[in-house]
Amino acid sequence: MNSLYDANRAVINLIYSRMKDFKATLTAGKGKFINEKLEMVKFLFGKSTLSKGPLVALNGSKIKLFLPDRSRTPYYEKLLKSWTVEFDSFLDENSILLMPTLPIPLHIMTK
């Protein structure tokens, strides 16, 4: 299934397209008092209460370059439906699908 190479982009786009406010979603509505830029500076000096992941996500959401393109959402919805149909066609009720989460490093692979 070559289309699975687009899976990460598709899932992120579909999740983001259903969010109205990224900051409220990430902080469960309790983050209105968070100043992202100030927290990032505090993080650089080891004084922030937030970890690097949420800080990068909050500050990155302000930059349009990192946001998914909402115009591609219909394409990704069709792609998700095609995956559902394709998986249903070769998996039955008693099947177990095992997929590696990471590629095998080159030095471990055997011929």
All heavy atoms as an XYZ file, in Angstrom:
893
protein
N       0.843     -1.176      0.000
C       0.000      0.000      0.000
C       0.892      1.245      0.000
O       1.281      1.746      1.048
C      -0.917      0.001      1.213
C      -1.985     -1.055      1.178
S      -3.056     -1.104      2.621
C      -3.672      0.536      2.698
N       1.193      1.713     -1.166
C       2.064      2.881     -1.297
C       1.442      4.142     -0.721
O       2.154      5.063     -0.332
C       2.423      3.108     -2.764
C       3.359      2.038     -3.272
O       4.097      1.440     -2.501
N       3.320      1.792     -4.561
N       0.126      4.205     -0.666
C      -0.522      5.411     -0.150
C      -0.294      5.600      1.347
O      -0.505      6.695      1.871
C      -2.017      5.380     -0.443
O      -2.623      4.304      0.229
N       0.161      4.574      2.058
C       0.415      4.712      3.495
C       1.614      5.607      3.790
O       1.803      6.025      4.927
C       0.611      3.342      4.140
C      -0.659      2.549      4.378
C      -0.335      1.198      5.000
C      -1.632      3.296      5.262
N       2.426      5.891      2.761
C       3.528      6.831      2.976
C       2.999      8.213      3.337
O       3.701      9.024      3.920
C       4.416      6.926      1.731
C       5.292      5.718      1.543
C       5.118      4.882      0.460
C       6.297      5.414      2.459
C       5.912      3.772      0.286
C       7.090      4.310      2.304
C       6.908      3.491      1.216
O       7.697      2.392      1.062
N       1.763      8.485      2.996
C       1.126      9.771      3.276
C       0.313      9.731      4.575
O      -0.401     10.688      4.872
C       0.201     10.123      2.111
C       0.382     11.535      1.636
O       1.301     12.200      2.136
O      -0.401     11.968      0.783
N       0.413      8.662      5.343
C      -0.448      8.474      6.514
C      -0.254      9.557      7.573
O      -1.236     10.095      8.092
C      -0.221      7.095      7.122
N       0.984      9.872      7.926
C       1.212     10.883      8.966
C       0.621     12.224      8.568
O      -0.044     12.886      9.365
C       2.703     11.035      9.254
C       3.261      9.853      9.987
O       2.533      9.105     10.608
N       4.560      9.684      9.922
N       0.890     12.634      7.338
C       0.386     13.914      6.861
C      -1.138     13.918      6.847
O      -1.776     14.909      7.194
C       0.949     14.190      5.468
C       0.803     15.608      5.037
C       1.502     15.895      3.716
N       2.904     15.540      3.744
C       3.465     14.646      2.915
N       2.754     14.059      1.996
N       4.742     14.368      3.002
N      -1.731     12.799      6.447
C      -3.188     12.713      6.381
C      -3.813     12.803      7.769
O      -4.780     13.544      7.981
C      -3.605     11.410      5.703
N      -3.274     12.073      8.727
C      -3.833     12.073     10.082
C      -3.688     13.450     10.728
O      -4.636     13.971     11.325
C      -3.162     10.980     10.936
C      -3.541     11.114     12.399
C      -3.539      9.608     10.419
N      -2.523     14.067     10.587
C      -2.316     15.397     11.178
C      -3.260     16.408     10.542
O      -3.866     17.234     11.226
C      -0.847     15.826     11.028
C       0.014     14.997     11.980
C      -0.672     17.310     11.319
C       1.492     15.174     11.794
N      -3.416     16.338      9.223
C      -4.309     17.270      8.537
C      -5.745     17.085      8.994
O      -6.453     18.062      9.248
C      -4.204     17.081      7.026
C      -4.978     18.127      6.261
O      -6.194     18.179      6.337
N      -4.259     18.954      5.530
N      -6.201     15.841      9.105
C      -7.589     15.595      9.507
C      -7.846     16.003     10.956
O      -8.901     16.545     11.276
C      -7.946     14.132      9.285
C      -8.024     13.714      7.815
C      -8.203     12.216      7.702
C      -9.133     14.448      7.101
N      -6.885     15.776     11.830
C      -7.054     16.204     13.223
C      -7.087     17.727     13.299
O      -7.953     18.314     13.947
C      -5.920     15.636     14.108
C      -6.089     14.131     14.289
C      -5.897     16.331     15.470
C      -4.921     13.462     14.983
N      -6.143     18.380     12.622
C      -6.077     19.843     12.676
C      -7.303     20.485     12.034
O      -7.777     21.519     12.502
C      -4.801     20.335     11.991
C      -4.719     21.837     11.946
C      -4.466     22.562     13.101
C      -4.927     22.528     10.770
C      -4.417     23.933     13.077
C      -4.883     23.911     10.732
C      -4.617     24.606     11.888
O      -4.579     25.965     11.857
N      -7.822     19.888     10.980
C      -8.962     20.499     10.298
C     -10.222     20.499     11.160
O     -11.139     21.270     10.917
C      -9.243     19.777      8.982
O      -9.724     18.468      9.221
N     -10.268     19.660     12.185
C     -11.432     19.605     13.064
C     -11.263     20.450     14.330
O     -12.168     20.550     15.150
C     -11.740     18.165     13.423
C     -12.425     17.454     12.253
C     -12.223     15.978     12.283
N     -12.933     15.293     11.231
C     -12.542     15.228      9.967
N     -11.460     15.850      9.583
N     -13.228     14.556      9.072
N     -10.083     21.053     14.491
C      -9.834     21.922     15.647
C     -10.175     23.362     15.300
O      -9.797     23.850     14.251
C      -8.352     21.885     16.018
C      -7.920     20.701     16.771
S      -6.251     20.999     17.347
C      -5.458     19.535     16.771
N     -10.860     24.023     16.213
C     -11.138     25.444     15.998
C     -10.031     26.294     16.591
O      -9.608     27.272     16.018
C     -12.483     25.803     16.616
C     -13.613     25.131     15.888
C     -14.946     25.591     16.374
C     -15.966     24.956     15.464
N     -17.154     24.576     15.955
N      -9.558     25.910     17.765
C      -8.494     26.657     18.430
C      -7.451     25.662     18.923
O      -7.721     24.869     19.836
C      -9.066     27.469     19.588
C      -8.038     28.318     20.292
O      -6.931     28.492     19.753
O      -8.342     28.822     21.388
N      -6.269     25.699     18.332
C      -5.218     24.733     18.667
C      -4.794     24.848     20.127
O      -4.631     23.851     20.816
C      -4.009     24.954     17.744
C      -2.925     23.946     17.950
C      -3.051     22.667     17.447
C      -1.782     24.281     18.640
C      -2.054     21.724     17.638
C      -0.780     23.344     18.832
C      -0.917     22.063     18.325
N      -4.621     26.062     20.608
C      -4.186     26.273     21.992
C      -5.214     25.742     22.985
O      -4.873     25.077     23.950
C      -3.947     27.768     22.216
C      -3.376     28.129     23.557
C      -3.112     29.625     23.594
C      -2.519     30.073     24.874
N      -2.262     31.510     24.877
N      -6.494     26.004     22.743
C      -7.544     25.518     23.644
C      -7.622     23.995     23.604
O      -7.858     23.355     24.624
C      -8.880     26.127     23.258
N      -7.408     23.411     22.437
C      -7.446     21.957     22.326
C      -6.275     21.320     23.063
O      -6.440     20.344     23.787
C      -7.416     21.532     20.846
O      -8.523     22.129     20.177
C      -7.486     20.028     20.702
N      -5.086     21.889     22.886
C      -3.886     21.329     23.515
C      -3.918     21.448     25.029
O      -3.424     20.569     25.738
C      -2.641     22.026     22.958
C      -1.300     21.444     23.339
C      -1.140     20.041     22.761
C      -0.172     22.322     22.856
N      -4.530     22.517     25.541
C      -4.542     22.749     26.987
C      -5.895     22.458     27.627
O      -6.116     22.827     28.777
C      -4.157     24.205     27.289
O      -5.104     25.067     26.662
C      -2.759     24.523     26.811
N      -6.793     21.814     26.899
C      -8.132     21.473     27.386
C      -8.900     22.713     27.841
O      -9.656     22.681     28.805
C      -8.049     20.443     28.520
N      -8.696     23.829     27.152
C      -9.427     25.054     27.452
C      -8.908     25.836     28.634
O      -9.446     26.880     28.975
N      -7.844     25.359     29.284
C      -7.334     26.028     30.484
C      -6.070     26.842     30.212
O      -5.446     27.333     31.121
C      -7.034     24.988     31.555
C      -8.256     24.205     31.972
C      -7.908     23.128     32.951
C      -9.130     22.295     33.263
N      -8.836     21.154     34.109
N      -5.676     26.968     28.939
C      -4.414     27.615     28.619
C      -4.510     29.025     28.118
O      -3.602     29.520     27.469
N      -5.611     29.713     28.431
C      -5.770     31.083     27.934
C      -4.750     32.032     28.545
O      -4.422     33.055     27.974
C      -7.182     31.576     28.209
C      -8.221     30.795     27.436
C      -9.605     31.269     27.725
C     -10.582     30.402     26.945
N     -11.949     30.715     27.193
N      -4.233     31.692     29.695
C      -3.264     32.557     30.372
C      -1.829     32.283     29.922
O      -0.922     33.006     30.313
C      -3.354     32.359     31.893
C      -3.028     30.956     32.314
C      -1.737     30.599     32.634
C      -4.019     29.987     32.375
C      -1.433     29.309     33.026
C      -3.732     28.696     32.759
C      -2.430     28.355     33.088
N      -1.596     31.275     29.103
C      -0.239     30.913     28.691
C       0.252     31.865     27.601
O      -0.394     32.035     26.579
C      -0.179     29.457     28.179
C      -0.515     28.489     29.308
C       1.192     29.143     27.602
C      -0.600     27.046     28.859
N       1.394     32.463     27.837
C       2.058     33.290     26.838
C       3.151     32.419     26.209
O       4.174     32.150     26.835
C       2.649     34.536     27.491
C       3.284     35.471     26.500
O       3.580     35.092     25.368
N       3.497     36.706     26.924
N       2.937     31.967     24.964
C       3.831     31.001     24.335
C       5.254     31.515     24.197
O       6.213     30.791     24.456
C       3.325     30.604     22.942
C       1.972     29.977     22.911
C       0.867     30.995     22.686
O       1.145     32.201     22.616
O      -0.290     30.572     22.594
N       5.388     32.767     23.793
C       6.727     33.325     23.563
C       7.504     33.472     24.874
O       8.687     33.145     24.949
C       6.616     34.651     22.827
C       6.106     34.484     21.406
C       5.806     35.816     20.779
C       5.203     35.680     19.412
N       3.940     35.003     19.348
N       6.828     33.937     25.910
C       7.476     34.082     27.207
C       7.859     32.711     27.777
O       8.957     32.540     28.322
C       6.553     34.818     28.184
C       7.082     34.981     29.607
C       8.355     35.816     29.609
C       6.024     35.603     30.496
N       6.978     31.737     27.632
C       7.277     30.386     28.114
C       8.467     29.777     27.370
O       9.256     29.045     27.947
C       6.055     29.482     27.986
C       4.974     29.752     29.004
C       5.405     29.449     30.436
O       6.180     28.507     30.665
O       4.946     30.173     31.335
N       8.615     30.094     26.073
C       9.748     29.588     25.312
C      11.059     30.180     25.828
O      12.057     29.479     25.983
C       9.580     29.886     23.821
C      10.652     29.270     22.963
S      10.702     27.475     23.079
C       9.916     27.037     21.563
N      11.050     31.470     26.123
C      12.241     32.113     26.691
C      12.544     31.521     28.065
O      13.699     31.222     28.382
C      12.050     33.652     26.765
C      13.187     34.309     27.530
C      11.930     34.234     25.369
N      11.523     31.336     28.889
C      11.714     30.725     30.203
C      12.261     29.307     30.071
O      13.098     28.879     30.872
C      10.395     30.715     30.978
C      10.000     32.089     31.483
C       8.581     32.167     32.013
C       8.249     31.244     33.112
N       6.867     31.423     33.618
N      11.812     28.571     29.030
C      12.301     27.212     28.810
C      13.799     27.222     28.504
O      14.545     26.353     28.975
C      11.536     26.545     27.657
C      12.056     25.190     27.295
C      11.731     24.097     28.076
C      12.886     25.010     26.199
C      12.217     22.831     27.757
C      13.371     23.754     25.879
C      13.030     22.673     26.660
N      14.246     28.201     27.731
C      15.674     28.288     27.396
C      16.543     28.496     28.628
O      17.709     28.101     28.644
C      15.901     29.404     26.380
C      15.263     29.178     25.005
C      15.428     30.417     24.133
C      15.835     27.959     24.328
N      15.968     29.118     29.673
C      16.700     29.332     30.916
C      16.343     28.292     31.983
O      16.750     28.419     33.133
C      16.441     30.750     31.441
C      17.052     31.816     30.583
C      16.268     32.536     29.698
C      18.410     32.065     30.634
C      16.822     33.509     28.893
C      18.983     33.032     29.837
C      18.192     33.755     28.952
N      15.547     27.280     31.617
C      15.214     26.210     32.551
C      14.167     26.575     33.578
O      14.084     25.922     34.627
N      13.362     27.581     33.328
C      12.381     28.048     34.312
C      10.937     27.795     33.896
O      10.027     28.122     34.638
C      12.567     29.551     34.569
C      13.935     29.931     35.074
C      14.184     29.336     36.427
C      15.546     29.758     36.947
N      15.914     29.071     38.165
N      10.694     27.238     32.736
C       9.331     27.035     32.267
C       8.709     25.804     32.921
O       9.387     24.827     33.213
C       9.314     26.863     30.750
O       8.005     26.602     30.306
N       7.399     25.861     33.126
C       6.687     24.712     33.671
C       6.226     23.772     32.556
O       5.777     22.667     32.832
C       5.453     25.169     34.473
O       4.628     25.978     33.635
C       5.880     25.964     35.692
N       6.347     24.219     31.306
C       5.954     23.393     30.167
C       7.170     22.679     29.592
O       8.292     23.170     29.678
C       5.308     24.255     29.075
C       4.029     24.987     29.469
C       3.580     25.896     28.343
C       2.944     23.995     29.814
N       6.943     21.535     28.985
C       8.038     20.813     28.346
C       8.225     21.292     26.908
O       7.446     22.092     26.389
C       7.771     19.309     28.374
O       6.640     19.009     27.600
N       9.250     20.780     26.261
C       9.588     21.240     24.918
C       8.499     20.926     23.897
O       8.219     21.742     23.023
C      10.907     20.600     24.492
C      11.388     21.089     23.151
C      12.786     20.616     22.758
C      13.163     19.264     23.188
N      14.430     18.792     22.659
N       7.864     19.767     23.977
C       6.850     19.374     23.000
C       5.695     20.355     22.887
O       5.404     20.860     21.804
N       5.002     20.643     24.003
C       3.909     21.619     23.923
C       4.374     23.012     23.511
O       3.673     23.710     22.791
C       3.339     21.642     25.342
C       3.724     20.352     25.935
C       5.028     19.977     25.306
N       5.560     23.408     23.943
C       6.058     24.728     23.562
C       6.309     24.820     22.060
O       5.961     25.804     21.421
C       7.343     25.053     24.330
C       7.139     25.450     25.779
C       8.474     25.559     26.492
C       6.382     26.749     25.878
N       6.908     23.791     21.499
C       7.150     23.779     20.053
C       5.818     23.758     19.312
O       5.640     24.462     18.314
C       8.043     22.581     19.661
C       8.087     22.395     18.166
C       9.441     22.766     20.218
N       4.869     22.962     19.792
C       3.569     22.879     19.132
C       2.819     24.216     19.206
O       2.252     24.669     18.211
C       2.725     21.768     19.759
N       2.816     24.851     20.369
C       2.110     26.133     20.524
C       2.752     27.229     19.681
O       2.054     27.996     19.020
C       2.079     26.548     21.996
C       1.116     25.781     22.879
C       1.340     26.125     24.344
C      -0.314     26.053     22.491
N       4.071     27.318     19.702
C       4.741     28.358     18.919
C       4.708     28.025     17.431
O       4.598     28.922     16.602
C       6.186     28.543     19.394
C       6.251     29.303     20.698
O       5.822     30.438     20.776
N       6.753     28.661     21.732
N       4.792     26.752     17.074
C       4.731     26.355     15.674
C       3.361     26.572     15.062
O       3.238     26.794     13.860
N       2.317     26.522     15.892
C       0.964     26.723     15.367
C       0.728     28.172     14.947
O      -0.207     28.467     14.219
C      -0.071     26.314     16.408
O      -0.089     27.224     17.489
N       1.567     29.071     15.393
C       1.448     30.482     15.003
C       2.086     30.735     13.629
O       1.840     31.753     13.018
C       2.135     31.382     16.033
C       1.602     31.229     17.426
C       0.197     31.731     17.529
C      -0.277     31.611     18.970
N      -1.676     31.795     19.092
N       2.939     29.814     13.176
C       3.641     29.978     11.906
C       2.877     29.189     10.845
O       2.727     27.974     10.951
C       5.092     29.467     12.017
C       5.827     30.223     13.129
C       5.815     29.625     10.695
C       7.168     29.636     13.465
N       2.402     29.856      9.832
C       1.575     29.217      8.797
C       2.329     28.126      8.038
O       1.725     27.228      7.481
C       1.061     30.260      7.811
C       0.169     31.292      8.435
C      -1.113     30.678      8.907
C      -2.033     31.743      9.486
N      -3.051     31.218     10.313
N       3.654     28.183      8.029
C       4.454     27.196      7.305
C       4.260     25.795      7.884
O       4.273     24.807      7.161
C       5.929     27.597      7.360
C       6.937     26.678      6.710
C       6.710     26.669      5.200
C       8.347     27.133      7.016
N       4.066     25.700      9.207
C       3.962     24.404      9.864
C       2.535     23.863      9.930
O       2.329     22.720     10.313
C       4.540     24.483     11.282
C       5.995     24.814     11.306
C       6.445     25.984     11.879
C       6.916     23.963     10.738
C       7.784     26.292     11.889
C       8.256     24.262     10.743
C       8.698     25.433     11.325
N       1.563     24.684      9.595
C       0.176     24.235      9.682
C      -0.212     23.438      8.443
O       0.188     23.782      7.334
C      -0.752     25.440      9.837
C      -0.578     26.231     11.123
C      -1.520     27.425     11.126
C      -0.826     25.373     12.334
N      -0.984     22.393      8.612
C      -1.451     21.619      7.454
C      -2.347     22.457      6.554
O      -3.038     23.372      7.010
C      -2.235     20.467      8.079
C      -1.816     20.406      9.497
C      -1.397     21.794      9.877
N      -2.342     22.127      5.290
C      -3.137     22.837      4.293
C      -4.567     22.315      4.340
O      -4.830     21.174      3.989
C      -2.518     22.618      2.913
C      -3.209     23.404      1.835
O      -4.027     24.277      2.176
O      -2.934     23.142      0.652
N      -5.506     23.152      4.783
C      -6.899     22.721      4.920
C      -7.570     22.449      3.588
O      -8.575     21.765      3.526
C      -7.695     23.751      5.706
C      -7.324     23.779      7.166
C      -8.185     24.757      7.926
N      -7.698     24.883      9.280
C      -8.469     24.754     10.339
N      -9.733     24.500     10.199
N      -7.966     24.880     11.538
N      -7.017     22.955      2.502
C      -7.613     22.701      1.192
C      -7.421     21.246      0.755
O      -8.122     20.759     -0.123
C      -7.015     23.643      0.142
O      -5.644     23.352     -0.057
N      -6.477     20.538      1.378
C      -6.236     19.135      1.041
C      -7.048     18.168      1.907
O      -6.957     16.965      1.741
C      -4.748     18.810      1.156
C      -3.941     19.612      0.155
C      -2.580     19.117     -0.144
N      -2.352     17.710     -0.217
C      -2.315     16.992     -1.337
N      -2.549     17.563     -2.487
N      -2.042     15.703     -1.299
N      -7.844     18.682      2.818
C      -8.638     17.834      3.708
C      -9.573     16.893      2.952
O      -9.624     15.702      3.292
C      -9.421     18.704      4.710
O      -8.485     19.466      5.471
C     -10.245     17.850      5.651
N     -10.301     17.333      1.922
C     -11.147     16.378      1.182
C     -10.342     15.232      0.556
O     -10.803     14.089      0.555
C     -11.813     17.231      0.097
C     -11.752     18.613      0.614
C     -10.513     18.701      1.443
N      -9.141     15.531      0.061
C      -8.284     14.485     -0.506
C      -7.916     13.464      0.567
O      -7.981     12.249      0.346
C      -7.022     15.106     -1.115
C      -5.932     14.108     -1.386
C      -6.021     13.218     -2.452
C      -4.815     14.030     -0.570
C      -5.030     12.285     -2.701
C      -3.817     13.107     -0.806
C      -3.927     12.243     -1.874
O      -2.936     11.318     -2.098
N      -7.534     13.947      1.749
C      -7.146     13.033      2.825
C      -8.340     12.238      3.351
O      -8.190     11.092      3.777
C      -6.463     13.795      3.951
C      -5.075     14.285      3.572
C      -4.697     15.602      3.772
C      -4.142     13.431      3.006
C      -3.432     16.047      3.424
C      -2.882     13.862      2.654
C      -2.530     15.163      2.866
O      -1.284     15.592      2.519
N      -9.533     12.815      3.344
C     -10.723     12.070      3.752
C     -10.995     10.918      2.785
O     -11.316      9.807      3.207
C     -11.924     13.001      3.847
C     -11.871     13.909      5.057
C     -12.979     14.935      5.086
O     -13.652     15.134      4.052
O     -13.168     15.543      6.150
N     -10.849     11.180      1.480
C     -11.007     10.111      0.488
C      -9.936      9.045      0.655
O     -10.212      7.849      0.534
C     -10.939     10.682     -0.929
C     -12.139     11.469     -1.332
C     -11.982     12.001     -2.740
C     -13.098     12.952     -3.084
N     -12.905     13.580     -4.392
N      -8.706      9.481      0.964
C      -7.602      8.544      1.172
C      -7.884      7.646      2.377
O      -7.680      6.427      2.322
C      -6.309      9.321      1.370
C      -5.005      8.557      1.321
C      -4.812      7.881     -0.030
C      -3.844      9.498      1.602
N      -8.391      8.224      3.452
C      -8.730      7.452      4.650
C      -9.826      6.429      4.354
O      -9.747      5.278      4.793
C      -9.163      8.396      5.776
C      -9.443      7.765      7.123
C      -8.182      7.134      7.693
C      -9.992      8.793      8.079
N     -10.839      6.820      3.583
C     -11.898      5.880      3.207
C     -11.357      4.756      2.339
O     -11.752      3.601      2.487
C     -13.032      6.617      2.501
C     -13.852      7.461      3.436
C     -14.946      8.205      2.724
C     -15.656      9.117      3.714
N     -16.648      9.948      3.068
N     -10.421      5.080      1.440
C      -9.842      4.028      0.590
C      -9.022      3.049      1.422
O      -9.014      1.851      1.150
C      -8.995      4.626     -0.528
O      -7.776      5.125     -0.037
N      -8.321      3.560      2.469
C      -7.581      2.656      3.359
C      -8.538      1.735      4.103
O      -8.261      0.544      4.275
C      -6.767      3.440      4.374
C      -5.620      4.202      3.808
C      -4.966      3.966      2.636
C      -4.994      5.326      4.405
N      -3.971      4.891      2.471
C      -3.963      5.733      3.530
C      -5.190      6.042      5.573
C      -3.136      6.813      3.819
C      -4.363      7.111      5.844
C      -3.355      7.489      4.975
N      -9.656      2.281      4.560
C     -10.642      1.476      5.275
C     -11.160      0.347      4.386
O     -11.232     -0.810      4.814
C     -11.812      2.362      5.741
O     -11.303      3.434      6.522
C     -12.807      1.563      6.555
N     -11.499      0.679      3.150
C     -11.999     -0.328      2.213
C     -10.915     -1.371      1.925
O     -11.174     -2.579      1.912
C     -12.482      0.341      0.907
C     -12.744     -0.686     -0.171
C     -13.715      1.176      1.178
N      -9.677     -0.904      1.721
C      -8.596     -1.826      1.382
C      -8.257     -2.760      2.549
O      -8.062     -3.959      2.356
C      -7.357     -1.033      0.968
C      -6.331     -1.867      0.250
C      -5.300     -1.026     -0.465
O      -5.497      0.195     -0.607
O      -4.286     -1.612     -0.875
N      -8.200     -2.225      3.765
C      -7.925     -3.084      4.915
C      -9.073     -4.064      5.151
O      -8.841     -5.221      5.501
C      -7.672     -2.248      6.175
C      -6.268     -1.732      6.292
C      -6.013     -0.376      6.311
C      -5.202     -2.604      6.384
C      -4.724      0.100      6.419
C      -3.906     -2.144      6.493
C      -3.668     -0.781      6.509
N     -10.307     -3.609      5.001
C     -11.446     -4.503      5.166
C     -11.454     -5.620      4.131
O     -11.945     -6.713      4.398
C     -12.760     -3.728      5.091
C     -13.040     -2.953      6.362
O     -12.389     -3.257      7.386
O     -13.893     -2.052      6.332
N     -10.897     -5.364      2.952
C     -10.914     -6.380      1.898
C      -9.961     -7.539      2.189
O     -10.228     -8.664      1.783
C     -10.574     -5.757      0.547
O      -9.218     -5.376      0.507
N      -8.851     -7.280      2.886
C      -7.937     -8.404      3.131
C      -7.819     -8.799      4.602
O      -7.070     -9.705      4.938
C      -6.547     -8.167      2.512
C      -5.782     -7.002      3.045
C      -5.031     -7.106      4.201
C      -5.776     -5.801      2.362
C      -4.301     -6.047      4.661
C      -5.043     -4.733      2.809
C      -4.302     -4.857      3.975
N      -8.590     -8.186      5.493
C      -8.625     -8.597      6.895
C     -10.036     -9.060      7.247
O     -11.009     -8.401      6.917
C      -8.241     -7.437      7.812
C      -6.819     -6.899      7.700
C      -6.662     -5.673      8.573
C      -5.815     -7.947      8.089
N     -10.125    -10.197      7.910
C     -11.437    -10.645      8.380
C     -11.526    -10.436      9.897
O     -10.668     -9.795     10.491
C     -11.696    -12.102      7.972
C     -10.707    -13.080      8.591
O      -9.825    -12.643      9.354
O     -10.821    -14.282      8.316
N     -12.540    -10.996     10.537
C     -12.760    -10.763     11.964
C     -11.629    -11.295     12.840
O     -11.345    -10.755     13.895
C     -14.067    -11.420     12.398
C     -15.287    -10.767     11.834
C     -16.552    -11.474     12.283
O     -16.488    -12.285     13.220
O     -17.596    -11.203     11.684
N     -10.973    -12.372     12.431
C      -9.959    -13.013     13.266
C      -8.536    -12.642     12.868
O      -7.589    -13.255     13.343
C     -10.130    -14.531     13.199
C     -11.464    -14.959     13.753
O     -11.934    -14.397     14.734
N     -12.099    -15.928     13.122
N      -8.367    -11.670     12.014
C      -7.035    -11.280     11.557
C      -6.379    -10.326     12.542
O      -7.042     -9.560     13.235
C      -7.117    -10.586     10.205
O      -7.629    -11.453      9.244
N      -5.060    -10.385     12.558
C      -4.260     -9.463     13.354
C      -3.278     -8.796     12.402
O      -2.545     -9.469     11.683
C      -3.491    -10.197     14.469
C      -4.468    -10.846     15.437
C      -2.573     -9.234     15.201
C      -3.806    -11.709     16.480
N      -3.261     -7.483     12.394
C      -2.383     -6.731     11.517
C      -1.165     -6.274     12.313
O      -1.285     -5.572     13.303
C      -3.110     -5.516     10.941
C      -2.288     -4.598     10.061
C      -1.866     -5.331      8.789
C      -3.069     -3.350      9.732
N       0.001     -6.707     11.892
C       1.248     -6.295     12.527
C       1.987     -5.381     11.557
O       2.320     -5.783     10.451
C       2.117     -7.505     12.865
C       1.503     -8.528     13.822
C       2.419     -9.726     13.972
C       1.242     -7.893     15.173
N       2.239     -4.162     11.998
C       2.964     -3.202     11.161
C       4.112     -2.630     11.979
O       3.923     -2.242     13.131
C       2.037     -2.064     10.719
C       0.957     -2.502      9.777
S      -0.083     -1.145      9.256
C       1.038     -0.244      8.219
N       5.301     -2.573     11.390
C       6.418     -1.967     12.130
C       6.198     -0.472     12.294
O       5.639      0.182     11.419
C       7.627     -2.241     11.232
C       7.055     -2.432      9.872
C       5.680     -3.017     10.068
N       6.605      0.061     13.435
C       6.440      1.486     13.670
C       7.587      2.288     13.087
O       7.428      3.442     12.756
C       6.342      1.780     15.176
O       7.498      1.237     15.808
C       5.100      1.154     15.759
N       8.734      1.677     12.982
C       9.905      2.342     12.417
C      10.539      1.431     11.374
O      10.468      0.212     11.489
C      10.939      2.644     13.510
C      10.501      3.618     14.598
C      11.533      3.648     15.711
C      10.310      5.005     14.041
N      11.209      1.995     10.390
C      11.897      1.135      9.425
C      13.082      0.428     10.080
O      13.658      0.922     11.046
C      12.365      2.102      8.342
C      12.340      3.446      8.973
C      11.320      3.402     10.064
N      13.423     -0.722      9.555
C      14.563     -1.470     10.075
C      15.845     -0.767      9.656
O      16.012     -0.440      8.483
C      14.549     -2.923      9.532
C      13.284     -3.624      9.984
C      15.780     -3.677     10.000
C      13.087     -4.973      9.348
N      16.770     -0.501     10.603
C      18.027      0.133     10.211
C      18.786     -0.718      9.184
O      18.719     -1.951      9.205
C      18.807      0.231     11.523
C      17.778      0.143     12.588
C      16.669     -0.701     12.027
N      19.506     -0.069      8.316
C      20.178     -0.723      7.206
C      21.168     -1.793      7.675
O      21.258     -2.846      7.097
C      20.888      0.313      6.338
C      21.514     -0.187      5.067
C      20.467     -0.816      4.163
C      22.229      0.912      4.337
N      21.909     -1.534      8.766
C      22.924     -2.485      9.203
C      22.329     -3.738      9.835
O      23.028     -4.720     10.020
C      23.915     -1.807     10.161
C      23.286     -1.365     11.440
N      22.595     -0.178     11.546
C      23.240     -1.939     12.655
C      22.152     -0.040     12.778
N      22.518     -1.100     13.471
N      21.048     -3.738     10.180
C      20.420     -4.911     10.778
C      19.728     -5.772      9.708
O      19.551     -6.946      9.894
C      19.407     -4.479     11.863
C      20.150     -3.788     13.007
C      18.618     -5.657     12.399
C      19.244     -3.265     14.087
N      19.377     -5.183      8.600
C      18.651     -5.896      7.559
C      19.506     -7.017      6.972
O      20.700     -6.872      6.801
C      18.226     -4.944      6.433
C      17.143     -4.008      6.861
S      16.671     -2.754      5.655
C      16.691     -3.592      4.123
N      18.853     -8.129      6.704
C      19.556     -9.254      6.078
C      18.931     -9.530      4.730
O      17.791     -9.177      4.478
C      19.472    -10.514      6.953
O      18.084    -10.833      7.152
C      20.149    -10.290      8.289
N      19.684    -10.211      3.881
C      19.168    -10.514      2.540
C      18.462    -11.828      2.481
O      18.570    -12.728      3.133
C      20.297    -10.509      1.534
C      20.842     -9.111      1.354
C      21.891     -9.124      0.288
C      22.398     -7.706      0.112
N      23.346     -7.574     -0.939
